């Protein structure tokens, strides 16, 4: 049994989903591309928020949601046209609604003015639309509607047992409309049902019947009038027409109770059936329509070329939809995140154990190991599949982060007096939660930058021949085992002259260095860089693109920038699909084993000693395809005694530094490339510069995962000072640290 | 006089929080057998398989709204006699009129107290013991 708090929690989760629905639907409404379903979904979302809020007593939320809902109701019933202005107000209302929900959720008192402006705007819309129709403000839910002529129907009254007793006569007029036939309802079966209730005496009106050649099969031409003498209740008569109420003209009026055997009852009883000439059945279908309407009894009423056959009485059509509506889309269920994380952990351990098992089997003599290898293969296969399935459970759509962006753009545009809108593509692309959680800040900052510095003011844009409203395009897609997110705008692009000037002023670049356009643009990633003359409060102080780059790199990703002066700028983020498992290269240095992330490796090679030049002031330079790359020795970076590997046998791993330059890391041996389960050591050891985490190898030993880019920074560029001092904070060997 | 503890009730609403609140309120009245459905289709499946004494349903639901559900129930040979109470909002007066024509037994305005729920049920089923 759920407690009230748990229910509130559920309600707020429903509110999040409702807000998402609204955020998705309103832009379509603005473009004029919204279907009826979309509008209804938006309406229902606001209605749900209102309903739930009422239950839990969030009165301010109820009141605001009510006005919001009323406007949406007017739109969906066609009484109000959804102009761009109105939808913009609705978008604002969504933001206010979101705020109110947030405040209700955290228990904050809601400042009375918070929704006043928006509510007034909504009320104005309603007022303008229908002369003075204000919003309703009932203080509490009434138990009953006032002046409503409604009598509760007792359950037992539905049974025929409780009728008045005694016969009553009803006048019946039944004129089906086209919709009735279109919904696969069959007048014949309805009339048969009616006939079961008593004595039915109907007469068919055929005056609308055209000649056979002009007959359209899906249009009704017949109607019936007559009387029904019955002991059943009015309710039961109504029931016969329940399903078609809206699709026909129907009159059922109680006449004065007929005495038994009166003159009215003589015509049209079942006995009259045989008296009806067979031709009366045939005539309508052939088009020989006598001028006077033919009298037929119910049993022989002719359905003229009507709808597809409906099995059984009128009762069955409603059953078809319920039995046959295939569930569109996947069924979902809610699971607590903790449970999923626990399973992910366990699978991680399983992968490690299985790797260790593989090691043991590998070392067994062939006659013993042979059979085991086969079984192990199966285990490996299933473990991999299990891991993939479990990781996909943690996958979330990037929309979780993207969905906040439209509001951000709206607010920033308003604050800066610019016009901008956001296009999103690929928001359904999935990526592990661990990435999603850390994507928010960088994305927010990049978009802020775009609006602050990229998109020009409407006047400037007009002069440049651009549309007044700037476009920011946010896209996500899977590419080559990574997720690539692009943020591009059609603004002014990077002002490379200003950037170069600032960089020179701050000594980040030597005065006479010749840099390409691309290199200049990438300067904005250097720390402390901001070209804004005034730091507007939205871009923040000192929070520059360098922080964004650090964030992305911490995730094991890369960031790059392309800019075209006057046309716009595109920032591209390439991120791994998950942080929990990683492709790594196991390397040996001396007696120690480390893991280098594959994402950091450009290429590996074993160069002949002749290609390595010992230039003064360096640890060696590698000649590679015409370029000279500085080398760093991992054994020195980590203060490990190298074993006797000769220069020729050493392996060089080429890697990028953050700013695009390359260098090579020298290790003793490459031990193989595998997927490793990343374990964080932060809880036990805090953040260790140069170490990204740890993993357990197949032989059960712990190996550190290196943060190559950080290592290169810590040692200063390897091409710098000779005998670079070993930074004090650098990690020692794994065994030293653990003991 | 039906005993509340023997009643089998189906609650239909696409919002889980509303379903749970309705469930809790029903339990306070003494009802023990409560089925739930998220939408009209699920409701029809339950209604056609389980013996039910009462259906309480919201109106605004995707796929099949409460009124369509009511009509479907009234048209179904096994379920047509089951009493139906429609959950409505404060502004849904016209909805109640339409529901009356379709054969609804009673309506219940959200949010409702335990007393009002009891009253509305008793108006349809007689005093609950």
Interface residues (C-beta under 8 A of the other chain):
Chain A: X1 X2 X7 X8 X10 X11 X14 X40 X41 X43 X44 X47 X48 X50 X51 X52 X54 X55 X56 X66 X70 X136 X138 X141 X142 X143 X144 X145 X148 X150 X152 X153 X154 X155 X158 X159 X235 X238 X239 X242 X243 X245 X314 X315 X316 X317 X318 X319 X321 X322 X323 X325
Chain B: X14 X15 X16 X17 X18 X20 X21 X24 X27 X40 X41 X44 X45 X48 X60 X61 X62 X63 X64 X71 X72 X74 X75 X76 X77 X80 X81 X83 X89 X90 X91 X93 X96 X97 X100 X101 X102 X103 X104 X105 X106 X107 X109 X110 X111 X112 X116 X119 X120 X123 X124 X125 X126
